[in-house]
């Protein structure tokens, strides 16, 4: 189970930090990521990080958030964070945490922000930038 928190409303240029905590069998997770879905848009990958041993700490970002967003992990707390700085109105949307503990790292290496490689999803947290 994935539980997100930290969303809210902020002015353009502001910051927010999202958190996603995994419960159940967090030790089996291989990678976790953040996705977002804006009004009338498809869900898209924002950032992802590898949790498992082999590529632990590796990250990947959508081009639109590079230099502004940072994904990090705290394995002791089974939590992944998304620090979002210099927020823009186009960052508005519902943000979802996703994870996978199946397969191996190959899928993540080849297509890290592909929705299809994630098999657990949180309920989402709203981010509004005005």
Secondary structure as the mmCIF struct_conf table of DSSP 4:
data_model
#
loop_
_struct_conf.conf_type_id
_struct_conf.id
_struct_conf.beg_label_comp_id
_struct_conf.beg_label_asym_id
_struct_conf.beg_label_seq_id
_struct_conf.end_label_comp_id
_struct_conf.end_label_asym_id
_struct_conf.end_label_seq_id
STRN STRN1 UNK A 2 UNK A 5
STRN STRN2 UNK A 8 UNK A 10
TURN_TY1_P TURN_TY1_P1 UNK A 12 UNK A 13
STRN STRN3 UNK A 16 UNK A 22
BEND BEND1 UNK A 24 UNK A 25
HELX_RH_3T_P HELX_RH_3T_P1 UNK A 26 UNK A 28
STRN STRN4 UNK A 31 UNK A 37
TURN_TY1_P TURN_TY1_P2 UNK A 39 UNK A 40
STRN STRN5 UNK A 44 UNK A 50
BEND BEND2 UNK A 52 UNK A 53
TURN_TY1_P TURN_TY1_P3 UNK A 54 UNK A 57
STRN STRN6 UNK A 59 UNK A 61
HELX_RH_3T_P HELX_RH_3T_P2 UNK A 63 UNK A 65
TURN_TY1_P TURN_TY1_P4 UNK A 66 UNK A 68
STRN STRN7 UNK A 69 UNK A 74
HELX_RH_3T_P HELX_RH_3T_P3 UNK A 75 UNK A 77
TURN_TY1_P TURN_TY1_P5 UNK A 78 UNK A 78
STRN STRN8 UNK A 79 UNK A 84
BEND BEND3 UNK A 86 UNK A 86
HELX_RH_3T_P HELX_RH_3T_P4 UNK A 89 UNK A 91
STRN STRN9 UNK A 93 UNK A 100
BEND BEND4 UNK A 102 UNK A 103
HELX_RH_AL_P HELX_RH_AL_P1 UNK A 105 UNK A 110
TURN_TY1_P TURN_TY1_P6 UNK A 112 UNK A 113
HELX_RH_3T_P HELX_RH_3T_P5 UNK A 115 UNK A 117
STRN STRN10 UNK A 120 UNK A 121
STRN STRN11 UNK A 125 UNK A 129
#
